[in-house]
Amino acid sequence: MVVLLAIGGIAIANYFSARTLYNDGYVVGNTAGNLYNGGLFCESGGQIFFSNPKDGHKLYVMNADGSNAKKLCDDVASYINADEHYVYYVRNNGSKDVSLSFLQVATNSLCRITRDGKKTTILDDAPCLYASLVGNTVYYIHYDDREASTLYRVRIDGSQCTQVSKTPYKTCAVENGFLYFNEENYNHNLMALDTTSDSISTLYECVCYEPTVVDGIAYYMDGERDYGISRVDLSYAVPTTVISDRVDCYNVYEDGIIYQKNAGDASGIYRCNLDGSKEELIMEGTFTSIHTTSNMLYFYDFNSDSVCYQMPIKGGAVTPFAPDMK
């Protein structure tokens, strides 16, 4: 009888360890700005999951204040998303030359790992990019030899791995169950995908790149205005210019916009309010991969994948990002 109880207990434990824990409602795995910039940092539940530049971009976790950093696994990670139970990421262990260029080349699987790092599950073993968690589904760009890059989705348990569109849309921006992105083939109009039906529609005719939607307002790099930042209220579609200077990358957060201005000797990381007012220089130079959390700003030196900077999001000194692994 004791043996039978022990076996039964093991079977029950195995069942609960194997089953997938699902989300209630439209949980969003990361911000659009972070995902457009590679998804190298992701805040969730008082923790920050990140691709550690001091350890070959392997997947780490730390407290929201930057303390107590520890490795979750040995996978090189990008496009990190998280929910209450899991961390989702694109694994890129095939490249011997680990640099920020790995964000633009073939990667080798879409993975899910428990927040304690104890169990990893492969959701799609094909090369993937631009993963975005919405509720219990991950949308992402999937690559195969037959159709090259296309838009896919997969349930967080690994089921229903399905092509959504033959166009590889970057579905990073999420609000109220809709994914927002720019058309890739014939124009660059602002598009939306309804995640309840996977239907795609055109919202606004423009030349936009990497749109972010916050409270019904779309921010985007504007190809008709020298790639500055414009915004448009989706309820009445009248665009206004927010940043007139050329922008290489940007990130919209709660209180403003952080962006890399491409302006010759005036190039650098800048911050402004959501309407473009009160522009402030953060650091002169050329930078990339801008990420924000509730407390911090992170960005990389354009010429080095191992040089990352941090600054309190409310303002303060810029310092090298060196995870506290004591």
C-alpha positions in Angstrom: 0.0 0.0 0.0 2.8 2.4 0.8 4.5 1.6 -2.5 1.2 2.3 -4.4 0.7 5.6 -2.5 4.3 6.6 -3.4 3.8 5.7 -7.1 0.5 7.6 -7.1 2.1 10.6 -5.5 4.9 10.6 -8.1 2.3 10.4 -10.9 0.3 13.3 -9.5 3.5 15.4 -9.1 4.6 14.6 -12.7 1.1 15.6 -14.0 1.2 19.0 -12.3 4.8 19.7 -13.2 4.0 18.9 -16.9 0.7 20.8 -17.3 0.7 24.4 -18.6 -0.5 27.2 -16.4 -2.6 29.7 -18.4 -3.3 33.4 -18.2 -6.6 35.1 -17.5 -7.3 37.8 -20.1 -5.0 39.7 -22.4 -1.7 39.5 -20.5 1.0 41.4 -22.5 4.5 39.9 -22.3 6.6 43.0 -22.9 6.3 46.6 -24.2 6.4 47.4 -27.9 9.5 49.7 -27.4 11.5 46.9 -25.7 10.6 44.3 -28.3 11.4 46.6 -31.3 14.8 47.1 -29.6 15.5 43.4 -29.3 13.5 42.4 -26.2 16.7 42.3 -24.1 15.0 43.5 -20.9 11.5 42.5 -19.6 9.9 43.5 -16.3 7.3 41.2 -14.8 6.1 40.7 -11.2 8.8 42.7 -9.5 11.6 41.1 -11.5 13.6 41.9 -14.6 14.5 39.2 -17.0 17.4 40.2 -19.3 20.0 39.1 -21.8 23.2 39.6 -19.9 25.9 41.5 -21.9 28.5 40.4 -19.3 27.8 36.7 -20.0 27.4 36.3 -23.7 23.7 37.5 -23.6 22.5 34.5 -21.6 19.2 34.7 -19.9 19.3 36.2 -16.4 16.9 37.5 -13.8 17.3 40.2 -11.2 15.2 42.3 -8.8 13.5 45.4 -10.1 16.1 47.5 -8.3 18.9 45.6 -10.1 20.0 43.5 -7.2 20.5 39.8 -6.8 21.1 38.9 -10.5 21.3 35.2 -11.3 21.4 33.1 -14.4 18.2 31.4 -15.4 19.7 29.2 -18.2 22.6 29.1 -20.6 20.6 30.1 -23.7 21.5 33.2 -25.5 18.2 35.1 -25.3 16.3 37.9 -27.1 12.7 39.0 -27.5 12.0 38.2 -23.9 8.4 38.1 -22.7 7.0 37.1 -19.3 3.8 36.3 -17.5 3.0 35.2 -14.0 4.3 31.7 -14.6 6.8 31.7 -17.4 9.4 33.5 -19.4 9.3 33.3 -23.2 12.2 34.1 -25.4 14.0 33.5 -28.7 17.0 31.2 -28.3 20.1 31.9 -30.4 22.7 29.3 -29.4 23.9 28.5 -32.9 26.0 31.7 -33.4 29.6 31.6 -32.4 29.9 35.3 -32.8 27.5 36.7 -30.2 26.8 40.3 -30.9 23.8 42.5 -31.3 23.7 41.3 -34.9 22.1 38.1 -33.7 18.9 40.1 -33.4 18.8 40.4 -37.2 19.9 36.9 -38.3 18.4 33.4 -38.1 17.8 32.3 -34.6 17.1 28.8 -33.6 13.9 28.3 -31.5 11.1 29.9 -29.5 11.2 28.8 -25.9 9.3 28.9 -22.7 11.0 28.5 -19.3 9.6 28.5 -15.8 10.4 31.7 -13.8 12.7 29.7 -11.6 14.6 28.4 -14.6 14.0 24.7 -13.8 12.1 23.6 -16.9 12.4 24.7 -20.5 9.9 23.9 -23.2 10.4 24.5 -27.0 7.3 26.0 -28.5 8.7 26.2 -32.1 12.0 24.7 -33.1 12.3 26.8 -36.2 14.3 30.0 -36.4 12.2 32.9 -34.9 12.2 36.6 -34.4 10.0 39.4 -32.8 8.1 37.2 -30.3 5.2 38.9 -28.5 3.0 37.3 -25.9 -0.7 38.2 -25.9 -2.8 36.3 -23.4 -2.1 32.6 -24.0 -0.6 33.0 -27.5 2.8 34.1 -28.8 2.9 35.8 -32.2 6.2 35.8 -33.9 8.1 35.7 -37.2 8.8 32.1 -38.2 11.3 31.0 -40.8 11.4 27.8 -42.9 13.1 26.9 -46.2 9.7 26.6 -48.0 8.2 30.0 -47.4 11.0 31.9 -45.7 9.8 34.4 -43.1 6.1 34.5 -42.3 3.9 35.5 -39.3 3.0 32.7 -37.0 1.3 32.1 -33.7 1.5 29.3 -31.1 -0.3 28.6 -27.9 1.9 28.8 -24.7 1.5 25.0 -24.3 3.1 24.5 -27.8 -0.1 23.6 -29.5 -1.9 25.2 -32.5 1.4 26.4 -34.2 -0.2 28.1 -37.2 0.7 30.6 -39.9 -1.3 33.8 -39.5 0.0 35.7 -42.6 2.5 35.1 -45.3 3.9 38.6 -44.6 6.4 38.7 -41.7 4.8 41.5 -39.7 6.5 42.7 -36.5 3.6 42.3 -34.1 5.3 44.0 -31.1 2.7 46.6 -30.2 -0.3 45.3 -28.2 -3.3 47.1 -26.8 -6.8 45.7 -25.8 -6.3 42.4 -27.7 -5.1 44.1 -30.9 -1.7 43.9 -32.5 -0.4 47.0 -34.3 2.2 47.1 -37.0 3.2 48.6 -40.4 2.5 47.0 -43.7 5.6 45.5 -45.2 5.0 44.8 -48.9 3.2 47.6 -50.9 3.1 50.5 -48.5 3.8 51.2 -44.8 0.3 51.9 -43.6 -0.7 51.4 -40.0 -2.3 47.9 -39.6 -4.1 46.0 -36.9 -4.7 42.4 -36.1 -7.6 41.3 -34.0 -6.3 38.4 -31.9 -9.8 37.0 -31.4 -10.1 36.2 -35.2 -6.6 36.9 -36.6 -8.2 39.2 -39.1 -6.0 42.1 -40.4 -7.2 45.5 -41.3 -5.8 48.9 -42.4 -6.3 51.6 -39.8 -4.5 54.6 -41.2 -2.7 55.4 -44.5 0.8 56.7 -43.8 4.4 55.8 -44.1 5.1 54.4 -40.6 7.7 52.2 -39.1 7.6 50.3 -35.8 4.4 51.8 -34.4 3.6 51.9 -30.7 0.0 52.4 -29.5 -0.8 53.8 -26.1 -4.3 54.7 -25.0 -5.5 54.8 -28.5 -2.7 57.0 -29.8 -0.2 55.6 -32.3 3.4 56.8 -32.2 5.7 55.9 -35.2 8.8 56.7 -37.1 7.4 58.8 -40.0 8.8 58.1 -43.4 7.1 61.2 -44.8 8.9 63.4 -42.2 12.5 62.3 -42.5 11.9 59.4 -40.0 11.1 61.7 -37.1 8.4 60.7 -34.6 4.7 61.4 -35.4 1.6 60.5 -33.5 -2.0 60.0 -34.5 -5.2 59.6 -32.5 -6.8 56.5 -34.0 -10.3 57.8 -33.3 -10.0 60.7 -35.8 -6.6 60.1 -37.6 -5.1 63.5 -37.7 -1.3 63.2 -37.4 1.0 65.6 -35.5 4.8 65.8 -35.4 6.3 65.0 -32.1 10.0 64.9 -33.0 11.2 66.6 -36.2 14.7 65.2 -36.1 15.6 61.9 -37.7 15.3 59.0 -35.2 17.2 55.7 -35.4 15.3 53.9 -32.6 12.9 54.9 -29.9 10.9 53.7 -26.9 7.7 55.1 -25.6 7.2 54.7 -21.8 4.7 56.0 -19.3 6.0 59.6 -19.1 7.7 60.2 -22.4 9.8 59.0 -25.3 13.5 58.0 -25.2 15.1 58.0 -28.6 18.4 58.0 -30.5 18.6 61.3 -32.5 20.6 61.1 -35.7 21.7 64.7 -36.1 25.5 64.9 -36.8 27.3 66.5 -33.9 24.1 66.7 -31.9 23.5 62.9 -32.1 22.7 61.2 -28.8 20.1 59.6 -26.6 17.4 62.1 -25.8 14.2 62.2 -23.8 11.0 64.3 -24.3 7.4 64.4 -23.2 4.8 62.5 -25.2 3.9 65.6 -27.0 7.5 66.3 -27.9 8.1 69.1 -25.4 11.0 69.5 -22.9 13.6 67.7 -25.0 16.6 66.7 -22.8 20.0 65.2 -23.8 20.8 62.1 -21.8 24.1 61.2 -23.4 26.0 62.3 -26.6 27.0 59.6 -29.1 25.5 56.8 -31.1 23.5 54.2 -29.2 21.0 51.4 -29.9 18.7 48.9 -28.2 16.8 51.3 -25.9 14.9 49.5 -23.2 12.8 50.8 -20.3 11.4 49.4 -17.1 9.4 51.1 -14.3 12.6 52.2 -12.7 15.4 52.2 -15.2 16.5 53.0 -18.7 19.0 50.7 -20.5 20.7 51.3 -23.8 23.7 49.9 -25.7 26.7 51.5 -27.4 26.2 51.2 -31.1 29.7 49.7 -31.7 29.8 47.2 -28.9 27.4 44.5 -27.8 29.0 44.2 -24.4 28.8 47.9 -23.5 25.4 48.7 -21.9 24.4 51.7 -19.9 21.7 52.4 -17.3 20.0 55.4 -15.8 17.1 55.9 -13.5 14.0 56.5 -15.6 13.1 59.6 -13.7 16.5 61.1 -14.3 20.0 60.8 -12.8 23.5 59.7 -13.6 24.3 57.4 -16.5 26.4 54.5 -15.4 27.6 51.2 -17.0 25.2 48.3 -16.6 27.0 45.8 -14.4 24.5 43.3 -12.9 24.9 42.7 -9.2 25.6 39.0 -8.9 26.7 38.9 -5.3 
